[in-house]
Amino acid sequence: MADINVTPLVDVMLVLLIIFMVTAPLLKAAVPIELPESRAKALSEEKDQITISLTRDGTLYLDENPVAPGELADRLADVPPGPDGKPPLVTLRADKALDYGRVMAVMGELNHAGFTSISLVTAAGSVAPKGDAPRVSPGSGTAE
């Protein structure tokens, strides 16, 4: 028989496809953070966006690289502008146990560095309102 049997090759390809589909979302965020839950709609991802992460212990990361305290402004100055000349979109991931002031301090540094398009990342979930408190969906925002 001179024909090549491609059935095993297709089987291996499909198994690899399933493995990559399952592991790809796990590779997205390298910094482990317990995000707050929100019912906000998901935003589309942009190609040239940067991610800033704040862990529970207050460690700051630019993408997956740790940033020393006071070094954020210098690191943000090194970020090149997008093809349209505007700064790239910033996604801010902060642990839900952090102090609100710490998150606002980072947002202030971003605003001071010229990054005015900031998306706050939350985990998908359903948040039940407590009492008469207003419902707020902090899924994304713009700092100006």
N, C-alpha and C positions, 0 to 999 in steps of 0.2 A: 504494500500500500504506500503510495507516494505522497498522499495528502497529509498536511499537518493538522493535528487535532487541536483546535483552538478553545474547546470547552474548558479545560483546566485553566487556561490563561484568562478567560473571561471570569471564571469563578474567583480567581485570586484578585483580579482587578476590582470586582464588586466588593469583596471583603475589605480591600484597602480603602475603597471609596467610603464605605460605612465607618471604618476606623477614623479616617480623616474628618468625616462629618461630625462625629461624636467628640473628637478631641479639639477641633478648631475653636469652639467657643471657650474652652478651658484655657487656651493659650492667650486669649485676649487680654486678660488682666493678670499681670504677674505679681502684683502687690496684693496680698490677702487683706481685704477690708470688709467689715460687716456694714453694708450700706443700709440707710434707712429705707423704709418701704413707702411707696407712693402709687397713686392711681393715674399718674400723668402718662400721656402718650409717649411712645418711643420716638426718638428723633433719628433721622437718617445719619449715617456716619459719613464723614468727609475724609477724603484721602490724606490731606496734609493737616491733621489735627494733632495737638499735643495733649497729653494726659498728665494731670498733676494729682497725686494721691497723698492723702494724709492718713496715717495709720492711727490706731488707738493710742499708742504711746507718744504720738505727736511727731513721728518721723515723717519728713517730707520727701517725696519722690517726684522727679521730672521724668516722665515715661517710666522706665524701670530703674533709673539711676538715682541713688540717694543724694539729697541736697543738704549741705550743712546749714545750720541756722545763720541767717544773714547773707547767704550766698544766692538766694533766689533771684534777686534783682539782676545780678551779674549774669546768671545763667539764662534769664529771660532776654537779656540784651543780645545774647548770642543766637537766638532763634531767628532764622531768616524769614523775611516776609513771603507771603504766598505769591503765585504767579500774577495776581492782580494788584500786587503792591500792598495789600492789607495784611495785618497779622493773621496767623492761622487761628482757627477755632480752638478754644481751650475747653477740655472736659475736666471738671473737678470732681474727684471721688474722695469723699471724706467719711471716716467711720462715724457711725451714729452716736457713739459714746463721747465724741469730742465736744469741747466747749464751743459754743456759737461764736465767741469772740476770736478764737483761733482760726476758724474757717473764714471769718470776715477779714482778718488780718491778711490772709493769703489772697483773698479776692481784692483787697486794697492794693497789694503789691502788683497783682496782675493788671489792675486798672492803671496804676501809676506807670507801668511799663508799656502801656498802650494797647493792651489786650482787652477789648470791650465786648467781645462776644464769648461769653462763658456759659457752658452748659453744666448744670449740677446733675450728677449721676445718682440715681436711686435704684433700688431693687424693685422689680415689679411685684405688686401685691395689692391687697385691699386694706385700706386704713379706715377703720370705723371712727367717725367723729365722736369726741367725748363731750357730752353735755351740750351747751349752746355755743361751743367754740366754732369759729368759722373753719371751713375746709380749705386747706391750702395744698396745692399740688406743686411742690418745688422741683418738678422734673427738669425744667430748663429755665434759664434766665439770662438777662443781659445786664451787665454792670456798666453804668454810665455815670 
